[in-house]
Amino acid sequence: MATHDTTDSPRRRIVEAAVELLENGGPDAVSTRAVAATAGTQPPAIYRLFGDKEGLLEAVAEHGYAQFLEGKRAQLDSDPQDAVEDLRRGWDMVVEFGISRPELFAVMNRATGRGVDMAHRAGLEILHGRVRRLAAGGWLRVDEELAAQIIQATGRGAVTTWHSTPAERRNPALLTALREAMVAAITRAEPTVPAAETGPAAAARALRAALPDDADVLSDAEQHLLREWLTRLAAESGAPYA
């Protein structure tokens, strides 16, 4: 992976300006003119250093991977004693990065340059290291390659689902449920969320799901009020709405 961005060079200033514009306005905001103005330079400098906008976005992706890998390596420095908890922390970090920095995450996933490929491989090495520790501890219930694929797929799926869901309907419990489904699928560890639930919240969800849309026994206003009450009861446990 390239190392020429480690100082306060014109290249680094341009890349950081592009990241700022990307995260505030999306890919369309990353024009050469806007990037040059933000970086305090002239458009020809961008073409000289990166070739074109696609080359600049490749550099942005490399920059994102560098920040991402720095966080992952910092986790490794803690020398975890619990391989399953280390897996959870690693998964949470990937998902948090994707949720908090969606535009950069998307550019990173689309990039195909050599530097990005090297960074991606470095990330996979860290992932496979986590999986090997699980295997060495006797935790895995599937082979290592399948385990790594499930970890990746559930992490990306969590980020994609979060961003495709309207903001008012996003529920953090979804992320916990997906993470624990991943843990249950690849390890012998017990999930940290209950597999089943009883009590008023579960009963409210069941009743709400069973209510017909055109029940003659209740007026429209009564049906609306009942559904509102059931929704409140269903949310009491903090579980995601059905």
C-alpha positions, 0 to 999 in steps of 0.5 A: 500500500502507498505510503506517500500520504503520511506527511502534510503533502499536497497529495494528502491535503487533496485526498483529505479535501476529497474525503471531506467533500465526499462525506458531506455531499456524496460523490457528486460533490467531489469535483476537481474544482471543489477539491482544489478549492478546499485543498487550497491548490489548483485543478491541474495539481489534481490531474498531475497527481491522480490522473483524473477523478477516478484516480482521486477516488482510488486514493480516497479509498486507500486513505479510508482503508488506512484509517480502517486498518489502523482501528483494526490493528489497535484492537489487535494490540489488546491481545484478547483473551476471549476469542469470541468477544474479540470476534464481536468487537471486530464485527462491531467495528466494521459495522460502525465504520460502515454506518457512520461513514457510508459514503467513504465505505461505499467508495472503498467497496467499489475501488479496484486499484492495486493499493486498495487491493493490498489494503483489502488483503491486509484487512482479510489477514486480520479477519483470518487471524481472528478466525484462526484463534477461534479454531485454535480454541475449539470454538468453530463449528464450520471451516475457517473459510466459510466462517470468514465469508459469513462474518464478511457477508453479515457485516456488509449486509448489516450496513446495507440494510441499515442505510436502506431503511428509513431513519425513523425505522432503524433499530440498533437491536437489528445489528445486535441480532445480526451479530449474534446470528453470525456468532451462532452460525460459526461458533459454539458460543451462546448468544448474548441475546435470548433466542426466544421471548415470553411475556407482554411484549411477545404477546403484543407482537403476536396479537398485532400480527394476527389483527385483520386489516378490516375487522368489523368489530372495531371502528377504524379509530379503535383499530388505530388506537389498539395497534398503537397500544400493541406497538408500545407494548411490543417495544417494551423489551427493546426488541425490534418491531415485527 
